[in-house]
Amino acid sequence: MKGNLFIVSVLLSLVCAAISCRSGKGESDIILCDTVYSPRYASGFVVTGDSTLRQITVKSPWQGADSVVTRLLVLGEGGEAPAGYDGQIIKGPVRRIVCMSSTHVAMLEKLGLAGLIVGVSGVDYLNSPGLVARKAEILDVGYDGNMNYENIMAANPDIVLLYGVNGASSMTGKLDEMSIPYIYIGDYLEESPLGKVEWLRVIGEITGRRQEADELLARTASRYDSLCQIVTDARVSRPSVMVNAPYGDSWTVPPVDSYVATLIKDAGGRYIYDNIRGNTSVAVDMEEVFLKATKADFWLNAGNFTTMDQLKNSMPKFAVTAPVGNSRVYTNNLRVNAAGGNDYYESGAVSPDVVLQDIISILHPELVPAGYTPKYYRHLE
């Protein structure tokens, strides 16, 4: 992570070494490279500027975009964009937001700002109480590649929160044409569970809730670290853990330094795919998965099943594995709405402390309070 932050700093210095501007009162030059917030856990963004101008620089906004940097300039009171500034520009704080990811919705919900959401992608799949309560007012803007730009225009957003998977969002050209600002929110690319939630600070920057975002992060990090310490102090044995389920003919697993693997390690487990390196998930041969499964102690995130019989009927070969035989199979689909929207991928992304305690309760139930009930995980029975 330190290496990534170094790269961000180098790229940032190259991008804005020659950029300066004057405030609306013609005062001294303001160098946009002055760091005002350097993330502690996240690797994908940095905030620079001063009290009247804040620049959010997003590095590698999608997988494989190692040399890509995007910028958003937030104008505060009295702030003016430098002549020729080629990034996105908004006047803060924003009051109308379109979210293209459920995690964007969860961040706004966490900050008590669900009321700012005017458009989303897939409204029926969302679990946010603040959004569900206003569902009739929210415009569904479609999906990347099948967008409803009329609804985006009707929503009249101050900004659109984007994400990229294996390339830039197909929306950017049309948004530029419509003069609607946007920013990539790269929380899903973070390997650190706390790195994901630290993107709250970006939301805080554009909504004028910096202090609230800082306080939320501090509380979440404190609780997460306390749970890690409980596991460390207990000197527990580390059971082996396998993850996921097949999709078609392939079984994809995340690398050993990934978000999921980090949670397993912090919860006192041993990630069984410790030979998978890199920063992207890898399709593993089914026979290799089966051999590892026969030796695993626990099986987490085992697809969308809700009963053990469903899993056995779908994957009869795996019925003889140790996690199935010992009834140690868990899915992360306890909170799913009527349309199939899974809250683990929504509020869970900004509640790593809760997800961590859920996994601790599975691997080491003696380390959580008696009667603890997981929020996101279901035991297959």
C-alpha positions, 0 to 999 in steps of 0.5 A: 500500500505504501508503494501505491501511495508513493506512485499517487504522489509522484503522478500527482506531482507530475500532473499538477506541477505547473498548475496554480490559480488565483482566488476570486479576489486576486490573492496569491497563487494557490498550488493545488498540490498542497496535500490536505488529506492523505489516506491512511488506509486507502490507496486510490485517492488524495485530496489537495488544495486549501479552504477555497479549492479542493482537488480530489485526485483518483489514481487507477480508477478501474482495474488495469488503469495503473497510469490513469489519473482523474481529477475533480475540483471542488469550489468552495466559497470564493474559489475559482478554477484555474484557467484551462483546468481540464478536470471535472469541476463542481461547486460544493457542497453538492445537493443532488447526486446520482449513484451508479453503485450500491456502495455509493448509496451506502456511503451516503446513508452512513453519513446521513445523506441518503436524502441527497440521492436523486438517481440510482442504478437498479433502485429495486436492488437497494437496501438503504432505509433512507432510499427505500423510504423515498423510492417513489422519488428516486429515478432509475438511470439504468446500467452502464451500457444500457443507460437512461440518459433522459432520467439522468437529465430529469434528475438534474444532478450536481454530480454522478458517482461512477465506477469502472471495472475493466475500463472507463465507464461508457457514460463519461462521453455523454455526461461531458456532452450534457455538462454533468460533472462526475467522479470515479469512486474506487472503493471496490478496488481497495484491498484493505477493509478500512481502505474501502470505508475511507472513501467516505472522505471523498463523499465528505469532500463533495457534500461538505461533511469532512468532519463527519466522514473523519469521525465515522472512519475513526470510530470504524477503524477503532472498533475494527482494530479492537476486534483484531486485537481480541483475536491476537490476544487470544492466540487462537489456532487458525482454521483453514477457510475456502471461499466462493462457489462456481459460476458456470464451469469456473471457480473464481477466488480472490488473491491472498492480499485481497479484501476477503482474505484480509478479513479471514486473516484478521478474524483468526483464519487461514486463507486456503488459497495462499498461492494466489498472488496479484491484485485480481481474482483468478479462475481456479480449476475445479479439481484443484478447488475440490482437493483444497476443499477436502482439507478446509475447515470452513467454507465462506461466501458459498454462493446464493444458497439458503439451505445445505440441501440446495448446495448439495443438489447443485454441487453433489461432488462437494457434499463429501468435503469436510466443511459440508460434512462438519456443517461449517458452510456459511453464505453472506446472503442473510440480508437480501431484499425481494429483488435479490439485492444483497446488503453485504455488498451495500452496507457491508462495504462501509461496515467492515467492523461488523463483517469482521465480527460476523466472521469471528463469530463463525471461526471463533464463537468464544471471542464474541459476546454470548448470543451474538447474531451475525448481521450478514452471514447465514449458516447453511443447515 
